[in-house]
Each structure stands twice: as C-alpha cells, then as structure tokens.
Amino acid sequence: MSEPRIRVIDLETAGNGANDVCEIGWQDVARDVGGCWALTDNRGALFVNPGRPITTETMAIHHILDEQVADAPFWKDLAPRVLRPEGGVVALAAHRAAFEQRYCTDRLTGGLPWICTWKCALRLWPDLPRFSNQMLRYQRMPEGLVHEIGLPAHRAMPDAYVTAHHLRDMLNIAPFDQLVAWSAEPGLLPRVPAGPDRGKGWDRLTDEALMGYLRDRDGDVRFSAQTELTKRGALAPAVAETPAQGSLL
C-alpha cells in the first residue's frame, strides 16, 4: 500500500440480530504524496442475505426488499473481502461506528482500528447544533460532495460517501492517531442533551449538577460531565467507558 487508506463503511440491516446485515457500502479515503487526505474513486455497495425476512420497520428506512437480497452472499462470506480489501487499509470508519462494530467484529476486520466520525465531530465542531451524518452534510456543505452521489439517504453507499467527506476534512485538521483515540472513548457531548439543563454547555453547570449527571444512564453524558469536573479539578481524570453512543444530538 503506497499511501495510507481508510475504508469508510455503512451498513443497512434487516433488524437487530447479530447477522442481520442486508447491505454494505464503502468509500475509501487516502493520503496523497503531499500529505493531504482525499476521497478516491473506490466506492461501492453490495447486498447481503440476512438469512431472514427484512422487518417492515427497517424496510421503511432503507427500502431494501427481500427479493433484492435473496440471492446475495451471507455476511460471513462477504464481509472479509470488503472490510480487508486488496492492498490493505489502515483503519475502518463509520458515523456512529458502534453500530457497524456490532457486525464488523475483530474476526472479520483483522482487528483494524476504527474512527467514529460522530465522536470526532463532537470534538472538532462543537459549536454545530446537530451531529447526525445528514445534518453535518448540510450544516458544513463539504467541498466536492456531489449531491446526487450522496442520495438516497439511508442507503449504504450514499451514506458512506457523505461520511467520507466528513472524515477527509477531519483528517486534514487533526492527526490520524488523535481521531482513533477520540473514537475509543465515549462521546464528549458539547451540551447537555436532555432534561432541565438541555442545551446548556457543561461549563455553565454547577459542580452539584455535574455530580448528578455522573449517575446518568447514558455513558456519553457521564463521560462529558466527568470531563468538565476534571477540568475544574473536582475529580480525577475521566476514565473512558465502553462507548454506547446512545445520545442523539
């Protein structure tokens, strides 16, 4: 592999089961000889046979039909050649990558590191009001994003294509190792996502209020409150928990 390459992926599923993938899409991002990251021409999508009917709930999101995936390969047979392509990749990336990681296990990926563009967006663009893949698309309007290639939303290749533009810009701002490190931690939310303090920055809360958030069910909320308390010297440094990515901003 002459220059480092990252494969951005997106999955669509038939439901919530361990083998329910019904489509995988990808878009590669690579560093050129000048040190800048850019999208490559390598992108695509493949149907996957989930081994069971697609639920109406998920069909209503991605509009993939049972007959479209009936003759497709099963996930365990298809995944390795997409996740570990010829020539190799240095990492995999996805928006809210915890979802993709449920299906793309270390056995299938060979233990590749991951970059979560949702978690990195929280760090790099904290002033934005929302952080979903599509909201980032229209809030930021990334250079070079061809509108039609990024449609329809909620299909694997268009979503991976949009995510890749966010990743490219992130890599041209922050080092690769930093993005990987942020992705291994819970999300550092810029504002309180729910409740009576919704929309407030953590720095606006009292120590007592922050202590209360340490008992929240959401790991991202706990981590964010703990990080603010640590800045104030009120706690020992925050310890990253297993990322849940349960917050929606």
N, C-alpha and C positions, 0 to 999 in steps of 0.2 A: 504494500500500500504506500504510494509515493507521498501522499499528503493525508493527514488525519481526516476521517469521515465519520459522521454521526448519522444514524438512521432514525428519523422521526417516524413513529408509527401511531396508528389509530385503529381501534377495534370496534366493531359493531357486534352485538350479541343477540342470541335468541331468548335469553333470560338471565338468570343469576347463577346457573350451575357452573361447576368447575370446568366443563368442556363446551360451553355454550357459544363460543365464537362462531359467527356466521360470515364475517368479512374482516380482512386486514388490509389496511392501506399504508403506504410508506412514501416518504420524500427524503432524499439524502441532502445533507449539508456538509460541505467540505471546506478546509482551509487551503487557500491558494499559496503559491510560492511567495507572494508578498505578505503573507500572514493574515490576510482578511478572510473571513468566512462568507460563503455564498451558497445559494441553492445550486444543485447540479440538475442535470436532465434525468436523473434516475428517480423515477417515481412510478407508482402503480398500485393496483389493488387486485385482490383475489378473493373469490368466495370460498367459504369453508362450510363443510357439512357439520352442523352441530349435533347430529345424531338424534334429534328430536324436533318436533314442530316449534316454529318460532311463535312466541307469545304475541297476542294482539297488542299488548302494551308496548313491546319493543318494536313490533312491526309498524305501529303508528308513529314511531320516531324516525326510523331509517327507511321504511317502505320496502324492505327486502322480503321477498316471498319464498315460501317453502320450495316451490318448483325451481327457483333460481339456484338454490344450493343443494338440490337433491343429488346431483352427480359430482359435486365438488369433493376434494380430498378432506379427510378428517384433520383436525387441528394438530395432533401429534405428528402427523406425517408431513404437513405443510410448513408448520412453524419454523423448524430449524433452518430451512433454506432461505426464509425471509429474514429471520432475526440474525442469522450469521451468514450474510451474503458472501459470494466470492470476492476476494480482495480484502475482506475484513472491515470491521468498524471499531471505533474506539469506545463507543457508548451508544445506548439507545435513549430516545427522548420521547416524551408524550406530555400532553396537557392534562394535569391531574393524573400523573403517572401511576399512582397507587392502583387505579382501576386496571390499567394494562398489565401491571406487575402481578395481579391476581392470576393471570393466564400465561404470561410470559415468565415462567419460572426459571431459576438458575440452570436447571437441567436443559431447558430449551435454548437459553441465551448463552450458555457457557460462562455465566457469572459476570456478564458485562455490567459496567456501571450505568446508572440512569441519571438523566436530567429531567426534572419536572418543571416545565415552563410556567405552570401556575405558581409554584413556590418561588421561582426566580423573579416572576413579575411582581410579586408582593414586595420583594427586596429592592428591585431596580426602579419600579414605577409606583411607589406607594401612594402618590397623590391622585392616581386614577380612581374613579368612583367604582368601577367594576372590573372583575378579573377573569371572566369566562373567556373561552377561546374566541368566540364571535364578538363579544364586546371589546376585547383587545384589538381585534381586527379593525373595527370601525372607529374606536377611540384613537388608535395610533395611525391607521392608514399606512401600513408598511410599504416602503418603496418597492416597486417591482411586482407587487402582488396582482396577478391577473384575475380580475373579479370572477370571470366565468370558470376558471380552473378551480377556484375555491368554492364552487357550488355543485350540487346542493349541499347545504349544511347537514350534519349528522349522517354523512356517508364517509367511509374510511379514507379514501384518497384525498377528497377535498379538505377534510378536517386536518389530515396530516400536512397537507400543503400549506394551509393557513398557519398551523403551529410552527412549521419550519421557518416561516418569516419572522415570527417572534424569536425563535431560537437563534437565528442568524444575527439579529440585532443584539441579543443578549451576549452572544459570544464576542461580538465586536466592541462590547462595553466592559465585560468582566471576564477574568480568566476562566478557562475550562474547569480547572480544579475547584474554583470557587463555586461555580454553578453546581457541580457534583456534590460539594459539601452542603450547600443550602438545600439541595434536593434530598439529602439523607436525614434532614431534620424536619420536625413538624413545620407547618406554615407559620410565618411570622406575620400575623394579620396587622395591617396598619391602623385599623379601627375596630371597636367592639362591634361584632356582627349582629347581636340581638339583645333584647331585654331593655331595661330602662336607660342604659347608657349607650344604646345603639347609635353608631355613627361618630362617637367620640374617639379621639385619639387616646391611646393608653396613657400618654403623658399628662392628660387632663384629669385622670382619676386619682383619688386619694389612695394612700397605702392600704387603708382598710378595705376599700372597694376592690383593689387589685388582689388582696389576700382572698377575698371571696371568690374571685374568678379562678383561683388555684384549685377549687373544688368542682369546677365545671366539667360536664361530661365530655366536652369536645377537647381533644388533645391539642389542637391548634390554639384554642382560647387559653388553655392552661400555659402553654409554652409562651405565648405572647405576653400574658400577664407576668409570668416569671421573669421574662427577659427585661421588662420595664422595671420590676422590683430590683433586679440585679444591677441595672444601670444606676439606680438610686442608692446602691449599697445596702439594701434591706434584706437581700438574700444572697446565698452562694450562687455561683454561675449556673445558669439553666442547663439541665441535662436533657438531651433530645430523647423523646419517646418514640415508639413505633408510630410512623405517620399514619393518621387516619384520614386526612383530607376531607373531613366531614362538613366544613364550613362552606357556604355559598356566598360569595361577595359579588 
